[in-house]
Amino acid sequence: MTTLKTRLQDDLTAAIRARDELRSATLRLTLTAIQKEAVAGETARELSDAEVEKIIAREAKKRREAAEAFAKGGRPEQAERERAEGEVLAEYLPKQLTDGELDALVAEAVAEAKAAGAEGPKAMGAVMKIVNPKVAGRAEGGRVAAAVRKRLAG
C-alpha cells in the first residue's frame, strides 16, 4: 500500500475517533475515489503515491468548483462546506507554487522553447510540454496556461 494512502486511512481513523465529521466525510470520499481508480480496468492494481496525489488533486478541484457554483447559486453555507473540504484535501497535496515561482519556471521554459526554434503565440504547445513536468501537482493547468500565454504575448 502506498504511504499517502496509508496516511489518509490513519487520518480517517483519527478523525472518526475525534468525531470530526467534516474531516472523516472528506477522507472517506477521497479514499473511495482512490479505491475506484485502483479497481478500474481489467484487473485491480496498487496505485503509486503520484497516482494517489493526482486523485486527491482532482477531488480538491471538484470542491473548489462546487464551492463557486454554490456561491453563485446563493447557498453560502454549502459553499463554505465545500471550501472547508478543499482545505482538508490541500493538507495532502504539495505546496502550491507562488505566482513568482510559476513565472520563473515559465520564463525558463519559454527560453528553452525559443532556443529550440519555437517563438510567438504558436509556441504555446512547446512551452507547455516543457513546463508541465516541472510544475506537476504544484499548480493548476489553467493557471500555468495563463502564465504561459502572458509570457508569450509580452
Salt bridges, closest charged atoms under 4 A:
ASP20 OD2 - ARG23 NE 3.98
GLU21 OE1 - ARG81 NH1 2.84
GLU37 OE1 - ARG58 NH2 3.52
GLU51 OE2 - ARG45 NH1 2.89
GLU59 OE2 - LYS62 NZ 3.15
GLU59 OE1 - ARG63 NH1 3.11
GLU65 OE2 - LYS61 NZ 3.96
GLU80 OE1 - ARG83 NH1 3.39
GLU82 OE1 - ARG63 NE 3.97
GLU85 OE1 - ARG63 NE 2.69
GLU85 OE2 - ARG81 NE 2.97
GLU91 OE2 - ARG23 NH2 2.78
ASP99 OD1 - ARG143 NH2 3.10
GLU108 OE1 - LYS134 NZ 3.94
GLU112 OE2 - LYS134 NZ 3.16
GLU140 OE2 - ARG64 NH2 2.13
